[in-house]
Amino acid sequence: MLLDVQGKKACWRTLETLAHTDERLSTEHLDALAERAEKQLVLLEELRIAAVTQALCPQPSSTR
């Protein structure tokens, strides 16, 4: 999933570069898409760390 979002962000940045010479492309729209992909990358990293912590760090067992 991480690689998909990184690839998507790279695609938006590439198209943003091309937008300077192609009027069909909107730099503002592509910049917004790249920023959204960046936020998704941050969220994925937070979720990865939470999953690793839960899976690999022992939790104190509750006694009842």
PyRosetta script that sets phi, psi and omega in degrees:
from pyrosetta import init, pose_from_sequence

init()
pose = pose_from_sequence("MLLDVQGKKACWRTLETLAHTDERLSTEHLDALAERAEKQLVLLEELRIAAVTQALCPQPSSTR")
pose.set_psi(1, -40.6)
pose.set_omega(1, 178.8)
pose.set_phi(2, -59.5)
pose.set_psi(2, -45.2)
pose.set_omega(2, 179.6)
pose.set_phi(3, -63.7)
pose.set_psi(3, -35.5)
pose.set_omega(3, 177.6)
pose.set_phi(4, -62.4)
pose.set_psi(4, -45.4)
pose.set_omega(4, -178.3)
pose.set_phi(5, -69.3)
pose.set_psi(5, -38.7)
pose.set_omega(5, 176.3)
pose.set_phi(6, -62.3)
pose.set_psi(6, -41.7)
pose.set_omega(6, 178.2)
pose.set_phi(7, -64.9)
pose.set_psi(7, -40.4)
pose.set_omega(7, 178.7)
pose.set_phi(8, -62.9)
pose.set_psi(8, -44.4)
pose.set_omega(8, 179.6)
pose.set_phi(9, -62.1)
pose.set_psi(9, -42.7)
pose.set_omega(9, 178.4)
pose.set_phi(10, -62.6)
pose.set_psi(10, -38.3)
pose.set_omega(10, 177.8)
pose.set_phi(11, -62.7)
pose.set_psi(11, -46.8)
pose.set_omega(11, -179.7)
pose.set_phi(12, -61.9)
pose.set_psi(12, -40.9)
pose.set_omega(12, -180.0)
pose.set_phi(13, -67.2)
pose.set_psi(13, -37.4)
pose.set_omega(13, 177.3)
pose.set_phi(14, -64.6)
pose.set_psi(14, -46.5)
pose.set_omega(14, 178.6)
pose.set_phi(15, -64.5)
pose.set_psi(15, -33.5)
pose.set_omega(15, 177.8)
pose.set_phi(16, -63.2)
pose.set_psi(16, -39.2)
pose.set_omega(16, 176.5)
pose.set_phi(17, -63.6)
pose.set_psi(17, -42.1)
pose.set_omega(17, 179.2)
pose.set_phi(18, -69.2)
pose.set_psi(18, -24.2)
pose.set_omega(18, -177.6)
pose.set_phi(19, -63.2)
pose.set_psi(19, -21.4)
pose.set_omega(19, 179.4)
pose.set_phi(20, -67.7)
pose.set_psi(20, -21.1)
pose.set_omega(20, -179.7)
pose.set_phi(21, -120.9)
pose.set_psi(21, 1.2)
pose.set_omega(21, -179.0)
pose.set_phi(22, -128.4)
pose.set_psi(22, 109.6)
pose.set_omega(22, -175.0)
pose.set_phi(23, -68.5)
pose.set_psi(23, -12.4)
pose.set_omega(23, 177.6)
pose.set_phi(24, -72.9)
pose.set_psi(24, -18.0)
pose.set_omega(24, -176.8)
pose.set_phi(25, -103.9)
pose.set_psi(25, 137.6)
pose.set_omega(25, 179.6)
pose.set_phi(26, -102.6)
pose.set_psi(26, 117.5)
pose.set_omega(26, 178.9)
pose.set_phi(27, -63.0)
pose.set_psi(27, -36.9)
pose.set_omega(27, -179.6)
pose.set_phi(28, -64.4)
pose.set_psi(28, -44.5)
pose.set_omega(28, -179.9)
pose.set_phi(29, -65.9)
pose.set_psi(29, -43.5)
pose.set_omega(29, -179.4)
pose.set_phi(30, -67.2)
pose.set_psi(30, -35.7)
pose.set_omega(30, 176.7)
pose.set_phi(31, -64.8)
pose.set_psi(31, -40.4)
pose.set_omega(31, 177.8)
pose.set_phi(32, -63.2)
pose.set_psi(32, -40.6)
pose.set_omega(32, 178.4)
pose.set_phi(33, -64.9)
pose.set_psi(33, -40.6)
pose.set_omega(33, 178.7)
pose.set_phi(34, -66.1)
pose.set_psi(34, -39.5)
pose.set_omega(34, 177.6)
pose.set_phi(35, -65.2)
pose.set_psi(35, -39.2)
pose.set_omega(35, 177.5)
pose.set_phi(36, -64.0)
pose.set_psi(36, -40.7)
pose.set_omega(36, 177.2)
pose.set_phi(37, -62.8)
pose.set_psi(37, -38.5)
pose.set_omega(37, 178.5)
pose.set_phi(38, -63.5)
pose.set_psi(38, -42.1)
pose.set_omega(38, 177.4)
pose.set_phi(39, -63.3)
pose.set_psi(39, -37.0)
pose.set_omega(39, 177.5)
pose.set_phi(40, -65.2)
pose.set_psi(40, -38.2)
pose.set_omega(40, 177.7)
pose.set_phi(41, -63.2)
pose.set_psi(41, -42.2)
pose.set_omega(41, 178.4)
pose.set_phi(42, -62.3)
pose.set_psi(42, -45.7)
pose.set_omega(42, 179.3)
pose.set_phi(43, -62.5)
pose.set_psi(43, -43.3)
pose.set_omega(43, 179.1)
pose.set_phi(44, -61.0)
pose.set_psi(44, -38.5)
pose.set_omega(44, 178.6)
pose.set_phi(45, -66.1)
pose.set_psi(45, -41.7)
pose.set_omega(45, 177.7)
pose.set_phi(46, -62.4)
pose.set_psi(46, -43.0)
pose.set_omega(46, 179.1)
pose.set_phi(47, -66.2)
pose.set_psi(47, -37.3)
pose.set_omega(47, 178.4)
pose.set_phi(48, -63.1)
pose.set_psi(48, -45.4)
pose.set_omega(48, -179.7)
pose.set_phi(49, -64.1)
pose.set_psi(49, -41.7)
pose.set_omega(49, 178.3)
pose.set_phi(50, -62.9)
pose.set_psi(50, -41.5)
pose.set_omega(50, -179.5)
pose.set_phi(51, -66.9)
pose.set_psi(51, -41.6)
pose.set_omega(51, 179.0)
pose.set_phi(52, -65.3)
pose.set_psi(52, -43.1)
pose.set_omega(52, 179.6)
pose.set_phi(53, -61.1)
pose.set_psi(53, -44.9)
pose.set_omega(53, -179.6)
pose.set_phi(54, -66.2)
pose.set_psi(54, -39.2)
pose.set_omega(54, -176.2)
pose.set_phi(55, -77.8)
pose.set_psi(55, -35.0)
pose.set_omega(55, -170.8)
pose.set_phi(56, -107.8)
pose.set_psi(56, -15.5)
pose.set_omega(56, 180.0)
pose.set_phi(57, -99.5)
pose.set_psi(57, 121.6)
pose.set_omega(57, -179.1)
pose.set_phi(58, -63.9)
pose.set_psi(58, 136.5)
pose.set_omega(58, 176.8)
pose.set_phi(59, -97.2)
pose.set_psi(59, 141.0)
pose.set_omega(59, 176.2)
pose.set_phi(60, -63.0)
pose.set_psi(60, 134.4)
pose.set_omega(60, -179.9)
pose.set_phi(61, -80.3)
pose.set_psi(61, 139.1)
pose.set_omega(61, 178.3)
pose.set_phi(62, -87.2)
pose.set_psi(62, 137.2)
pose.set_omega(62, 179.8)
pose.set_phi(63, -105.4)
pose.set_psi(63, 131.6)
pose.set_omega(63, 179.0)
pose.set_phi(64, -123.7)
pose.dump_pdb("model.pdb")
